[in-house]
Amino acid sequence: MKTLEAIREPDAARHEIAHGRHAILVVEDDRDTATFLIARLEASGYAVEWAADGVAGLEAARRSPFDAIILDRMLPLMDGLSLLETLRSEGNDAPVIFLSAIGTADERVRGLRAGSDDYLVKPFEMTELLARLEAMHRRRTALPTVLTRLVCDDLSLDLLASRAMRAGHQLLLQPRALQLLEYLMRNHGQVVTRSMILQQVWNYDFDPGTNVIDVYISNLRKEIDRPGLTPILHTVRGKGYRLGQTMRNA
């Protein structure tokens, strides 16, 4: 891994970006957190540029295009909200994930209204941050075609008819369960966390402290993974859930 001093100079990162690696700008004033983020992001194949304060982060974002910006909420010289609002006012639409120790609903709303695409509270799991980066990249690069049917192995979902089938058998699912299934199918093969499901299916920016997800996953599994069928709805212990191995659009 490059030293933090080296990453202050963007030449190496720009060289990697030019050779096709996804570029991430990390704006974080805590050296330990920055060191951790840089090491894990680079190990996952990203080209990383680091800025230790808001002004340096703004200059870096203006200087080069980035596939995503990981932005601390509280920064010296210019706070994260002001930095993001400035970028959006200048037409910079790079996806932004806020990292913040401030986890109140009001602060999350402020971050989203300022133009962030996501908000993750410290301390966080790196696997979740990587999953959110991947999800943002998929949304950004998705073809502008409208899918009407999703297929994962022998499981299919007709979005127009709101009807799910597996192995020729129609699944009996309520509307919210169908929404959950659609989200899992659109993220086939990827681990989705409980907080991601709460945000994308229930539109919650916080954990309500109930077992609602467990109940819906359990009911969905009873319908999808009936006796005699190969299980395709998996629980990944300590991380979340994953559906199937392969998926195609039909």
ChimeraX commands (.cxc) that place a marker at each C-alpha (Angstrom):
marker #1 position 0.00,0.00,0.00 radius 0.5
marker #1 position 1.18,3.51,-0.74 radius 0.5
marker #1 position 1.90,5.68,2.28 radius 0.5
marker #1 position -0.54,8.41,3.13 radius 0.5
marker #1 position 2.11,10.96,2.23 radius 0.5
marker #1 position 2.35,9.47,-1.25 radius 0.5
marker #1 position -1.41,9.48,-1.68 radius 0.5
marker #1 position -1.45,13.19,-0.97 radius 0.5
marker #1 position 0.08,13.49,-4.45 radius 0.5
marker #1 position -2.58,12.44,-6.98 radius 0.5
marker #1 position -0.24,11.50,-9.87 radius 0.5
marker #1 position -0.11,7.78,-9.04 radius 0.5
marker #1 position -3.87,7.56,-8.56 radius 0.5
marker #1 position -4.49,9.35,-11.85 radius 0.5
marker #1 position -2.15,6.90,-13.61 radius 0.5
marker #1 position -4.14,3.96,-12.22 radius 0.5
marker #1 position -7.44,5.62,-13.15 radius 0.5
marker #1 position -6.22,6.10,-16.70 radius 0.5
marker #1 position -5.63,2.34,-16.90 radius 0.5
marker #1 position -9.23,1.45,-16.11 radius 0.5
marker #1 position -9.43,1.09,-12.32 radius 0.5
marker #1 position -12.48,2.59,-10.63 radius 0.5
marker #1 position -11.45,5.79,-8.90 radius 0.5
marker #1 position -12.43,6.57,-5.31 radius 0.5
marker #1 position -11.80,9.86,-3.51 radius 0.5
marker #1 position -11.57,9.44,0.26 radius 0.5
marker #1 position -12.03,12.67,2.23 radius 0.5
marker #1 position -11.21,11.76,5.83 radius 0.5
marker #1 position -9.20,13.65,8.43 radius 0.5
marker #1 position -8.57,10.73,10.79 radius 0.5
marker #1 position -5.30,9.08,9.74 radius 0.5
marker #1 position -6.13,5.64,11.16 radius 0.5
marker #1 position -9.49,5.54,9.40 radius 0.5
marker #1 position -7.93,6.77,6.15 radius 0.5
marker #1 position -5.18,4.14,6.35 radius 0.5
marker #1 position -7.77,1.40,6.86 radius 0.5
marker #1 position -10.00,2.62,4.02 radius 0.5
marker #1 position -7.14,3.00,1.55 radius 0.5
marker #1 position -5.74,-0.46,2.28 radius 0.5
marker #1 position -9.10,-2.21,1.92 radius 0.5
marker #1 position -10.21,-0.24,-1.14 radius 0.5
marker #1 position -6.94,-0.85,-2.97 radius 0.5
marker #1 position -7.09,-4.55,-2.06 radius 0.5
marker #1 position -10.56,-4.58,-3.67 radius 0.5
marker #1 position -9.18,-3.15,-6.92 radius 0.5
marker #1 position -9.92,0.56,-6.57 radius 0.5
marker #1 position -7.56,3.44,-7.34 radius 0.5
marker #1 position -7.65,5.73,-4.32 radius 0.5
marker #1 position -6.87,9.40,-3.80 radius 0.5
marker #1 position -6.97,10.78,-0.27 radius 0.5
marker #1 position -7.68,14.25,1.08 radius 0.5
marker #1 position -7.33,15.09,4.77 radius 0.5
marker #1 position -9.62,18.15,4.91 radius 0.5
marker #1 position -12.63,19.61,3.18 radius 0.5
marker #1 position -10.78,22.18,1.08 radius 0.5
marker #1 position -8.32,19.58,-0.24 radius 0.5
marker #1 position -11.24,17.26,-0.95 radius 0.5
marker #1 position -13.07,19.94,-2.91 radius 0.5
marker #1 position -9.95,20.69,-4.96 radius 0.5
marker #1 position -9.41,16.99,-5.69 radius 0.5
marker #1 position -13.04,16.49,-6.78 radius 0.5
marker #1 position -12.79,19.51,-9.07 radius 0.5
marker #1 position -9.49,18.34,-10.54 radius 0.5
marker #1 position -10.39,14.76,-11.53 radius 0.5
marker #1 position -13.53,12.71,-12.18 radius 0.5
marker #1 position -14.23,10.00,-9.60 radius 0.5
marker #1 position -16.49,6.96,-9.70 radius 0.5
marker #1 position -17.40,7.61,-6.06 radius 0.5
marker #1 position -16.51,9.87,-3.15 radius 0.5
marker #1 position -16.34,8.61,0.44 radius 0.5
marker #1 position -16.90,11.71,2.53 radius 0.5
marker #1 position -16.51,12.24,6.27 radius 0.5
marker #1 position -19.22,14.42,7.81 radius 0.5
marker #1 position -16.98,16.42,10.18 radius 0.5
marker #1 position -13.85,17.80,8.48 radius 0.5
marker #1 position -11.39,20.63,9.16 radius 0.5
marker #1 position -11.44,23.79,6.97 radius 0.5
marker #1 position -14.73,22.80,5.26 radius 0.5
marker #1 position -17.29,20.35,6.63 radius 0.5
marker #1 position -18.64,17.49,4.55 radius 0.5
marker #1 position -22.10,18.99,4.03 radius 0.5
marker #1 position -20.66,22.26,2.69 radius 0.5
marker #1 position -18.26,20.37,0.43 radius 0.5
marker #1 position -21.06,18.25,-1.04 radius 0.5
marker #1 position -23.42,21.20,-1.50 radius 0.5
marker #1 position -20.66,23.07,-3.35 radius 0.5
marker #1 position -19.98,20.12,-5.65 radius 0.5
marker #1 position -23.65,19.65,-6.47 radius 0.5
marker #1 position -24.10,23.39,-7.14 radius 0.5
marker #1 position -21.22,23.13,-9.64 radius 0.5
marker #1 position -22.84,20.20,-11.44 radius 0.5
marker #1 position -20.60,17.46,-10.06 radius 0.5
marker #1 position -22.80,14.35,-9.86 radius 0.5
marker #1 position -20.23,11.83,-8.58 radius 0.5
marker #1 position -21.90,9.32,-6.23 radius 0.5
marker #1 position -21.19,10.20,-2.58 radius 0.5
marker #1 position -21.32,8.05,0.54 radius 0.5
marker #1 position -21.20,9.91,3.84 radius 0.5
marker #1 position -19.25,8.28,6.67 radius 0.5
marker #1 position -20.16,9.83,9.98 radius 0.5
marker #1 position -20.15,9.19,13.70 radius 0.5
marker #1 position -23.38,11.24,13.78 radius 0.5
marker #1 position -26.13,8.70,13.26 radius 0.5
marker #1 position -29.33,10.55,14.14 radius 0.5
marker #1 position -32.21,10.49,11.70 radius 0.5
marker #1 position -32.03,14.31,11.34 radius 0.5
marker #1 position -28.36,14.17,10.32 radius 0.5
marker #1 position -28.99,11.38,7.83 radius 0.5
marker #1 position -31.78,13.41,6.28 radius 0.5
marker #1 position -29.50,16.47,6.07 radius 0.5
marker #1 position -26.87,14.41,4.31 radius 0.5
marker #1 position -29.31,12.95,1.80 radius 0.5
marker #1 position -30.90,16.32,1.12 radius 0.5
marker #1 position -27.46,17.84,0.54 radius 0.5
marker #1 position -27.07,15.42,-2.35 radius 0.5
marker #1 position -25.46,12.27,-0.95 radius 0.5
marker #1 position -26.40,8.89,-2.40 radius 0.5
marker #1 position -25.86,6.97,0.82 radius 0.5
marker #1 position -25.04,7.47,4.50 radius 0.5
marker #1 position -23.10,5.00,6.65 radius 0.5
marker #1 position -22.62,5.46,10.38 radius 0.5
marker #1 position -19.28,4.85,12.11 radius 0.5
marker #1 position -18.21,2.33,13.23 radius 0.5
marker #1 position -19.04,0.49,10.02 radius 0.5
marker #1 position -18.33,-2.86,8.41 radius 0.5
marker #1 position -16.04,-2.64,5.41 radius 0.5
marker #1 position -17.99,-5.40,3.67 radius 0.5
marker #1 position -21.09,-3.21,3.82 radius 0.5
marker #1 position -19.24,-0.17,2.47 radius 0.5
marker #1 position -17.89,-2.24,-0.44 radius 0.5
marker #1 position -21.36,-3.63,-1.13 radius 0.5
marker #1 position -22.83,-0.13,-1.21 radius 0.5
marker #1 position -20.10,1.05,-3.60 radius 0.5
marker #1 position -20.84,-1.89,-5.88 radius 0.5
marker #1 position -24.57,-1.17,-5.76 radius 0.5
marker #1 position -24.01,2.49,-6.66 radius 0.5
marker #1 position -21.78,1.47,-9.57 radius 0.5
marker #1 position -24.42,-0.97,-10.87 radius 0.5
marker #1 position -27.11,1.71,-10.71 radius 0.5
marker #1 position -24.89,4.20,-12.49 radius 0.5
marker #1 position -23.87,1.86,-15.32 radius 0.5
marker #1 position -27.21,0.06,-15.75 radius 0.5
marker #1 position -28.62,0.05,-19.27 radius 0.5
marker #1 position -31.67,2.31,-19.66 radius 0.5
marker #1 position -33.89,-0.60,-20.64 radius 0.5
marker #1 position -36.98,-1.39,-18.64 radius 0.5
marker #1 position -37.00,-4.97,-17.37 radius 0.5
marker #1 position -40.40,-6.61,-17.05 radius 0.5
marker #1 position -39.18,-10.05,-15.96 radius 0.5
marker #1 position -36.33,-11.22,-13.74 radius 0.5
marker #1 position -34.98,-14.76,-13.74 radius 0.5
marker #1 position -32.63,-16.32,-11.19 radius 0.5
marker #1 position -31.93,-20.02,-11.73 radius 0.5
marker #1 position -35.42,-21.60,-11.93 radius 0.5
marker #1 position -37.02,-18.66,-10.10 radius 0.5
marker #1 position -38.79,-15.96,-12.13 radius 0.5
marker #1 position -40.58,-12.74,-11.29 radius 0.5
marker #1 position -43.01,-11.07,-13.68 radius 0.5
marker #1 position -42.86,-7.40,-12.66 radius 0.5
marker #1 position -45.94,-6.40,-14.64 radius 0.5
marker #1 position -48.18,-9.17,-13.32 radius 0.5
marker #1 position -46.57,-9.17,-9.82 radius 0.5
marker #1 position -46.27,-12.93,-10.07 radius 0.5
marker #1 position -43.38,-15.13,-8.93 radius 0.5
marker #1 position -42.79,-18.71,-10.06 radius 0.5
marker #1 position -40.28,-21.38,-9.12 radius 0.5
marker #1 position -39.99,-24.74,-10.86 radius 0.5
marker #1 position -43.42,-24.20,-12.42 radius 0.5
marker #1 position -45.10,-23.46,-9.10 radius 0.5
marker #1 position -46.60,-20.02,-8.41 radius 0.5
marker #1 position -45.43,-18.49,-5.14 radius 0.5
marker #1 position -48.01,-17.02,-2.78 radius 0.5
marker #1 position -46.45,-13.69,-1.79 radius 0.5
marker #1 position -47.88,-10.48,-0.41 radius 0.5
marker #1 position -46.87,-7.14,-2.03 radius 0.5
marker #1 position -44.07,-6.37,0.45 radius 0.5
marker #1 position -42.65,-9.87,0.06 radius 0.5
marker #1 position -42.67,-9.38,-3.72 radius 0.5
marker #1 position -40.74,-6.11,-3.26 radius 0.5
marker #1 position -38.21,-7.94,-1.11 radius 0.5
marker #1 position -37.87,-10.69,-3.70 radius 0.5
marker #1 position -37.39,-8.15,-6.48 radius 0.5
marker #1 position -34.61,-6.42,-4.52 radius 0.5
marker #1 position -32.86,-9.73,-3.86 radius 0.5
marker #1 position -33.15,-10.76,-7.52 radius 0.5
marker #1 position -31.80,-7.45,-8.77 radius 0.5
marker #1 position -28.80,-8.02,-6.50 radius 0.5
marker #1 position -28.40,-11.71,-7.29 radius 0.5
marker #1 position -25.18,-13.28,-6.15 radius 0.5
marker #1 position -24.42,-10.29,-3.90 radius 0.5
marker #1 position -24.73,-10.14,-0.14 radius 0.5
marker #1 position -27.26,-7.50,0.90 radius 0.5
marker #1 position -27.25,-6.34,4.50 radius 0.5
marker #1 position -30.21,-5.78,6.79 radius 0.5
marker #1 position -29.71,-2.00,6.66 radius 0.5
marker #1 position -29.66,-2.09,2.85 radius 0.5
marker #1 position -32.95,-4.03,2.83 radius 0.5
marker #1 position -34.52,-1.64,5.33 radius 0.5
marker #1 position -33.54,1.35,3.16 radius 0.5
marker #1 position -34.44,-0.08,-0.24 radius 0.5
marker #1 position -37.56,-2.13,0.58 radius 0.5
marker #1 position -39.01,-0.42,3.67 radius 0.5
marker #1 position -37.59,3.09,3.01 radius 0.5
marker #1 position -36.15,3.22,6.54 radius 0.5
marker #1 position -32.94,5.18,7.13 radius 0.5
marker #1 position -32.66,3.59,10.57 radius 0.5
marker #1 position -33.15,0.20,12.19 radius 0.5
marker #1 position -36.56,0.19,13.93 radius 0.5
marker #1 position -35.34,-2.57,16.23 radius 0.5
marker #1 position -37.88,-5.17,15.12 radius 0.5
marker #1 position -37.51,-8.62,13.56 radius 0.5
marker #1 position -39.55,-7.67,10.49 radius 0.5
marker #1 position -36.78,-8.68,8.08 radius 0.5
marker #1 position -36.32,-12.06,9.78 radius 0.5
marker #1 position -40.06,-12.74,9.48 radius 0.5
marker #1 position -40.21,-11.81,5.79 radius 0.5
marker #1 position -37.05,-13.72,4.92 radius 0.5
marker #1 position -38.39,-16.79,6.74 radius 0.5
marker #1 position -41.72,-16.65,4.90 radius 0.5
marker #1 position -40.01,-15.99,1.58 radius 0.5
marker #1 position -37.68,-18.97,2.12 radius 0.5
marker #1 position -40.66,-21.26,2.84 radius 0.5
marker #1 position -42.12,-20.35,-0.56 radius 0.5
marker #1 position -38.89,-20.30,-2.59 radius 0.5
marker #1 position -37.00,-23.24,-1.09 radius 0.5
marker #1 position -39.73,-25.84,-0.91 radius 0.5
marker #1 position -38.83,-29.47,-0.08 radius 0.5
marker #1 position -37.09,-31.17,-2.98 radius 0.5
marker #1 position -35.70,-27.92,-4.43 radius 0.5
marker #1 position -32.11,-26.73,-4.20 radius 0.5
marker #1 position -32.01,-23.85,-1.70 radius 0.5
marker #1 position -31.18,-20.53,-3.36 radius 0.5
marker #1 position -31.99,-18.03,-0.56 radius 0.5
marker #1 position -28.96,-18.04,1.71 radius 0.5
marker #1 position -28.23,-16.40,5.05 radius 0.5
marker #1 position -24.64,-15.15,5.24 radius 0.5
marker #1 position -23.92,-15.20,8.96 radius 0.5
marker #1 position -23.10,-11.80,10.39 radius 0.5
marker #1 position -23.51,-10.05,7.02 radius 0.5
marker #1 position -26.92,-10.47,5.42 radius 0.5
marker #1 position -28.60,-12.48,2.67 radius 0.5
marker #1 position -27.76,-13.69,-0.83 radius 0.5
marker #1 position -30.06,-15.07,-3.52 radius 0.5
marker #1 position -28.91,-17.70,-6.01 radius 0.5
marker #1 position -25.74,-18.05,-7.99 radius 0.5
marker #1 position -26.65,-16.88,-11.48 radius 0.5
marker #1 position -29.23,-14.61,-13.00 radius 0.5
marker #1 position -30.30,-13.63,-16.50 radius 0.5
marker #1 position -32.82,-11.16,-17.87 radius 0.5
marker #1 position -35.63,-12.59,-19.95 radius 0.5
marker link #1:1,2 radius 0.2
marker link #1:2,3 radius 0.2
marker link #1:3,4 radius 0.2
marker link #1:4,5 radius 0.2
marker link #1:5,6 radius 0.2
marker link #1:6,7 radius 0.2
marker link #1:7,8 radius 0.2
marker link #1:8,9 radius 0.2
marker link #1:9,10 radius 0.2
marker link #1:10,11 radius 0.2
marker link #1:11,12 radius 0.2
marker link #1:12,13 radius 0.2
marker link #1:13,14 radius 0.2
marker link #1:14,15 radius 0.2
marker link #1:15,16 radius 0.2
marker link #1:16,17 radius 0.2
marker link #1:17,18 radius 0.2
marker link #1:18,19 radius 0.2
marker link #1:19,20 radius 0.2
marker link #1:20,21 radius 0.2
marker link #1:21,22 radius 0.2
marker link #1:22,23 radius 0.2
marker link #1:23,24 radius 0.2
marker link #1:24,25 radius 0.2
marker link #1:25,26 radius 0.2
marker link #1:26,27 radius 0.2
marker link #1:27,28 radius 0.2
marker link #1:28,29 radius 0.2
marker link #1:29,30 radius 0.2
marker link #1:30,31 radius 0.2
marker link #1:31,32 radius 0.2
marker link #1:32,33 radius 0.2
marker link #1:33,34 radius 0.2
marker link #1:34,35 radius 0.2
marker link #1:35,36 radius 0.2
marker link #1:36,37 radius 0.2
marker link #1:37,38 radius 0.2
marker link #1:38,39 radius 0.2
marker link #1:39,40 radius 0.2
marker link #1:40,41 radius 0.2
marker link #1:41,42 radius 0.2
marker link #1:42,43 radius 0.2
marker link #1:43,44 radius 0.2
marker link #1:44,45 radius 0.2
marker link #1:45,46 radius 0.2
marker link #1:46,47 radius 0.2
marker link #1:47,48 radius 0.2
marker link #1:48,49 radius 0.2
marker link #1:49,50 radius 0.2
marker link #1:50,51 radius 0.2
marker link #1:51,52 radius 0.2
marker link #1:52,53 radius 0.2
marker link #1:53,54 radius 0.2
marker link #1:54,55 radius 0.2
marker link #1:55,56 radius 0.2
marker link #1:56,57 radius 0.2
marker link #1:57,58 radius 0.2
marker link #1:58,59 radius 0.2
marker link #1:59,60 radius 0.2
marker link #1:60,61 radius 0.2
marker link #1:61,62 radius 0.2
marker link #1:62,63 radius 0.2
marker link #1:63,64 radius 0.2
marker link #1:64,65 radius 0.2
marker link #1:65,66 radius 0.2
marker link #1:66,67 radius 0.2
marker link #1:67,68 radius 0.2
marker link #1:68,69 radius 0.2
marker link #1:69,70 radius 0.2
marker link #1:70,71 radius 0.2
marker link #1:71,72 radius 0.2
marker link #1:72,73 radius 0.2
marker link #1:73,74 radius 0.2
marker link #1:74,75 radius 0.2
marker link #1:75,76 radius 0.2
marker link #1:76,77 radius 0.2
marker link #1:77,78 radius 0.2
marker link #1:78,79 radius 0.2
marker link #1:79,80 radius 0.2
marker link #1:80,81 radius 0.2
marker link #1:81,82 radius 0.2
marker link #1:82,83 radius 0.2
marker link #1:83,84 radius 0.2
marker link #1:84,85 radius 0.2
marker link #1:85,86 radius 0.2
marker link #1:86,87 radius 0.2
marker link #1:87,88 radius 0.2
marker link #1:88,89 radius 0.2
marker link #1:89,90 radius 0.2
marker link #1:90,91 radius 0.2
marker link #1:91,92 radius 0.2
marker link #1:92,93 radius 0.2
marker link #1:93,94 radius 0.2
marker link #1:94,95 radius 0.2
marker link #1:95,96 radius 0.2
marker link #1:96,97 radius 0.2
marker link #1:97,98 radius 0.2
marker link #1:98,99 radius 0.2
marker link #1:99,100 radius 0.2
marker link #1:100,101 radius 0.2
marker link #1:101,102 radius 0.2
marker link #1:102,103 radius 0.2
marker link #1:103,104 radius 0.2
marker link #1:104,105 radius 0.2
marker link #1:105,106 radius 0.2
marker link #1:106,107 radius 0.2
marker link #1:107,108 radius 0.2
marker link #1:108,109 radius 0.2
marker link #1:109,110 radius 0.2
marker link #1:110,111 radius 0.2
marker link #1:111,112 radius 0.2
marker link #1:112,113 radius 0.2
marker link #1:113,114 radius 0.2
marker link #1:114,115 radius 0.2
marker link #1:115,116 radius 0.2
marker link #1:116,117 radius 0.2
marker link #1:117,118 radius 0.2
marker link #1:118,119 radius 0.2
marker link #1:119,120 radius 0.2
marker link #1:120,121 radius 0.2
marker link #1:121,122 radius 0.2
marker link #1:122,123 radius 0.2
marker link #1:123,124 radius 0.2
marker link #1:124,125 radius 0.2
marker link #1:125,126 radius 0.2
marker link #1:126,127 radius 0.2
marker link #1:127,128 radius 0.2
marker link #1:128,129 radius 0.2
marker link #1:129,130 radius 0.2
marker link #1:130,131 radius 0.2
marker link #1:131,132 radius 0.2
marker link #1:132,133 radius 0.2
marker link #1:133,134 radius 0.2
marker link #1:134,135 radius 0.2
marker link #1:135,136 radius 0.2
marker link #1:136,137 radius 0.2
marker link #1:137,138 radius 0.2
marker link #1:138,139 radius 0.2
marker link #1:139,140 radius 0.2
marker link #1:140,141 radius 0.2
marker link #1:141,142 radius 0.2
marker link #1:142,143 radius 0.2
marker link #1:143,144 radius 0.2
marker link #1:144,145 radius 0.2
marker link #1:145,146 radius 0.2
marker link #1:146,147 radius 0.2
marker link #1:147,148 radius 0.2
marker link #1:148,149 radius 0.2
marker link #1:149,150 radius 0.2
marker link #1:150,151 radius 0.2
marker link #1:151,152 radius 0.2
marker link #1:152,153 radius 0.2
marker link #1:153,154 radius 0.2
marker link #1:154,155 radius 0.2
marker link #1:155,156 radius 0.2
marker link #1:156,157 radius 0.2
marker link #1:157,158 radius 0.2
marker link #1:158,159 radius 0.2
marker link #1:159,160 radius 0.2
marker link #1:160,161 radius 0.2
marker link #1:161,162 radius 0.2
marker link #1:162,163 radius 0.2
marker link #1:163,164 radius 0.2
marker link #1:164,165 radius 0.2
marker link #1:165,166 radius 0.2
marker link #1:166,167 radius 0.2
marker link #1:167,168 radius 0.2
marker link #1:168,169 radius 0.2
marker link #1:169,170 radius 0.2
marker link #1:170,171 radius 0.2
marker link #1:171,172 radius 0.2
marker link #1:172,173 radius 0.2
marker link #1:173,174 radius 0.2
marker link #1:174,175 radius 0.2
marker link #1:175,176 radius 0.2
marker link #1:176,177 radius 0.2
marker link #1:177,178 radius 0.2
marker link #1:178,179 radius 0.2
marker link #1:179,180 radius 0.2
marker link #1:180,181 radius 0.2
marker link #1:181,182 radius 0.2
marker link #1:182,183 radius 0.2
marker link #1:183,184 radius 0.2
marker link #1:184,185 radius 0.2
marker link #1:185,186 radius 0.2
marker link #1:186,187 radius 0.2
marker link #1:187,188 radius 0.2
marker link #1:188,189 radius 0.2
marker link #1:189,190 radius 0.2
marker link #1:190,191 radius 0.2
marker link #1:191,192 radius 0.2
marker link #1:192,193 radius 0.2
marker link #1:193,194 radius 0.2
marker link #1:194,195 radius 0.2
marker link #1:195,196 radius 0.2
marker link #1:196,197 radius 0.2
marker link #1:197,198 radius 0.2
marker link #1:198,199 radius 0.2
marker link #1:199,200 radius 0.2
marker link #1:200,201 radius 0.2
marker link #1:201,202 radius 0.2
marker link #1:202,203 radius 0.2
marker link #1:203,204 radius 0.2
marker link #1:204,205 radius 0.2
marker link #1:205,206 radius 0.2
marker link #1:206,207 radius 0.2
marker link #1:207,208 radius 0.2
marker link #1:208,209 radius 0.2
marker link #1:209,210 radius 0.2
marker link #1:210,211 radius 0.2
marker link #1:211,212 radius 0.2
marker link #1:212,213 radius 0.2
marker link #1:213,214 radius 0.2
marker link #1:214,215 radius 0.2
marker link #1:215,216 radius 0.2
marker link #1:216,217 radius 0.2
marker link #1:217,218 radius 0.2
marker link #1:218,219 radius 0.2
marker link #1:219,220 radius 0.2
marker link #1:220,221 radius 0.2
marker link #1:221,222 radius 0.2
marker link #1:222,223 radius 0.2
marker link #1:223,224 radius 0.2
marker link #1:224,225 radius 0.2
marker link #1:225,226 radius 0.2
marker link #1:226,227 radius 0.2
marker link #1:227,228 radius 0.2
marker link #1:228,229 radius 0.2
marker link #1:229,230 radius 0.2
marker link #1:230,231 radius 0.2
marker link #1:231,232 radius 0.2
marker link #1:232,233 radius 0.2
marker link #1:233,234 radius 0.2
marker link #1:234,235 radius 0.2
marker link #1:235,236 radius 0.2
marker link #1:236,237 radius 0.2
marker link #1:237,238 radius 0.2
marker link #1:238,239 radius 0.2
marker link #1:239,240 radius 0.2
marker link #1:240,241 radius 0.2
marker link #1:241,242 radius 0.2
marker link #1:242,243 radius 0.2
marker link #1:243,244 radius 0.2
marker link #1:244,245 radius 0.2
marker link #1:245,246 radius 0.2
marker link #1:246,247 radius 0.2
marker link #1:247,248 radius 0.2
marker link #1:248,249 radius 0.2
marker link #1:249,250 radius 0.2
view
